[in-house]
């Protein structure tokens, strides 16, 4: 018998969730994204690549390979900084 009240509670929570979704979509429509989605994708990709290279560096034992990985990470850091600077400049 206690199950009959659960339907009302579940319905109310769904209504609350829907209202929150509608409010978020209204705010997003009023404030369009300032970031370029392509640049954001590139930034995420570079961050993932940096994470993978860092893990490889942690396990690398050969000095030449370690140097290669360090240079690659350094290059990615420069590219990340460039994208962030571009995003900051375009947001203004």
C-alpha positions as CSV (number, residue, x, y, z in Angstrom):
1,X,0.0,0.0,0.0
2,X,2.9,2.3,0.6
3,X,3.7,2.2,-3.2
4,X,0.8,4.5,-4.2
5,X,2.5,7.5,-2.7
6,X,5.8,6.8,-4.4
7,X,4.2,7.6,-7.8
8,X,3.4,11.1,-6.6
9,X,6.9,11.7,-5.3
10,X,8.5,10.3,-8.5
11,X,6.2,12.5,-10.6
12,X,7.1,15.6,-8.6
13,X,10.8,14.9,-8.9
14,X,10.4,14.5,-12.7
15,X,8.6,17.8,-12.9
16,X,11.3,19.5,-10.8
17,X,14.0,18.0,-13.1
18,X,12.1,19.2,-16.2
19,X,11.7,22.7,-14.8
20,X,15.5,22.8,-14.1
21,X,16.3,21.6,-17.6
22,X,14.0,24.3,-19.1
23,X,15.6,27.0,-17.0
24,X,19.1,25.9,-18.1
25,X,18.1,25.9,-21.8
26,X,16.6,29.4,-21.4
27,X,19.8,30.7,-19.8
28,X,21.9,29.0,-22.5
29,X,19.7,30.6,-25.2
30,X,20.2,34.0,-23.6
31,X,23.9,33.6,-23.2
32,X,25.3,31.8,-26.3
33,X,28.6,30.0,-25.8
34,X,31.5,32.3,-26.2
35,X,34.0,29.5,-26.8
36,X,34.5,28.1,-30.2
37,X,33.4,24.4,-30.0
38,X,36.2,23.4,-32.4
39,X,38.8,25.0,-30.2
40,X,37.4,23.4,-27.1
41,X,37.5,20.0,-28.8
42,X,41.2,20.6,-29.8
43,X,42.0,21.7,-26.2
44,X,40.4,18.6,-24.7
45,X,42.2,16.4,-27.3
46,X,45.6,18.0,-26.4
47,X,44.9,17.6,-22.6
48,X,44.1,13.9,-23.2
49,X,47.3,13.5,-25.2
50,X,49.3,15.2,-22.5
51,X,47.9,12.9,-19.9
52,X,48.8,9.8,-22.0
53,X,52.3,11.1,-22.6
54,X,52.8,11.8,-18.9
55,X,51.8,8.2,-18.0
56,X,54.2,6.9,-20.6
57,X,57.0,9.1,-19.2
58,X,56.4,7.7,-15.7
59,X,57.0,4.2,-16.9
60,X,59.8,4.9,-19.5
61,X,63.2,3.7,-18.6
62,X,65.3,4.4,-21.7
63,X,66.8,7.9,-21.6
64,X,66.2,8.7,-25.3
65,X,62.5,7.8,-25.0
66,X,62.2,9.9,-21.8
67,X,63.7,12.9,-23.7
68,X,61.3,12.4,-26.6
69,X,58.3,12.2,-24.3
70,X,59.4,15.3,-22.4
71,X,59.8,17.2,-25.7
72,X,56.4,16.1,-26.8
73,X,54.8,17.2,-23.5
74,X,56.5,20.5,-23.8
75,X,55.2,21.0,-27.3
76,X,51.7,20.1,-26.2
77,X,51.9,22.6,-23.3
78,X,52.8,25.3,-25.9
79,X,49.9,24.4,-28.1
80,X,47.5,24.3,-25.1
81,X,48.7,27.8,-24.0
82,X,48.2,29.0,-27.6
83,X,44.6,27.7,-27.7
84,X,43.8,29.2,-24.3
85,X,45.2,32.6,-25.4
86,X,43.1,32.4,-28.6
87,X,40.0,31.5,-26.5
88,X,40.6,34.3,-24.1
89,X,41.1,36.8,-26.9
90,X,38.0,35.8,-28.8
91,X,35.9,35.9,-25.6
92,X,36.6,39.6,-25.2
